[in-house]
Amino acid sequence: MPMNTTLTKLAIGIALIVLLSVGGWFSSHQSGVYREIRLPDEPLSSIPMELGNWRAKDIPFEDRLFRGVGAKEVVSRSYTNCATGRDLTLHAALFNTFWRIAPHPPTRCYPSNGWTTLGKEEFKLNALDGTSATARLASFEKDGNRILVLYWFQFGDYVIYDTPGLNKARWEYRDDKTWPPLVKMMIELSANKPEQARKQLKEFADALHEVTKKYK
């Protein structure tokens, strides 16, 4: 009798493992883990070198860092406002593989590189057609230097800044045979004059948002 009980429990355990494995496989396929990701018509490098009053120059990007990011394409530039002389940097990446989480959020990467987080908040992006989207703005400090970092991810028609938002956007594409790429935009600038920095960040981010809506 004890042996039969043990065998019964073992059989039930094996059945549960098989059931969970099949369920996980089915769920993964249904959620698009193995779906093909389509590339946009234009490369990420087509982001204009001029955006309003801002003029850009490319920043060399080390190969090892490129591989570490795990992106299909990376753009790294420094933009200067010809009216105010203020500088900012843009780091953009296009991912054509599946990510279960929003990749490389600054709120995780900056603290791991010695920056102290001072604050986080939502930041509105406005388009010319009157629509708006929400990005995430974070402020950091290191060795007496304070910076603002604004970031968002474009996934098809959706703008998100965290993993729950990404999951929600993916659900809207659950019936599609292919998925759009995940495109990350990150802007960094000095916060030594906070009010002026926010104003010019808003100006640049809105112009950039208008452009990056096409990468889908």
Secondary structure, 3 states (H helix, E strand, C coil): CHHHHHHHHHHHHHHHHHHHHHHHHHHHHHCCCCCEECCCCCCHHHCCCEECCEEEEECCCCHHHHHHHCCCEEEEEEEEECCCCCEEEEEEEEECCCCCCCCCCHHHHHHHCCCEEEEEEEEEEECCCCCEEEEEEEEEEECCEEEEEEEEEEECCEEECCHHHHHHHHHHCCCCCEECCEEEEEEEEECCCHHHHHHHHHHHHHHHHHHHCCCC
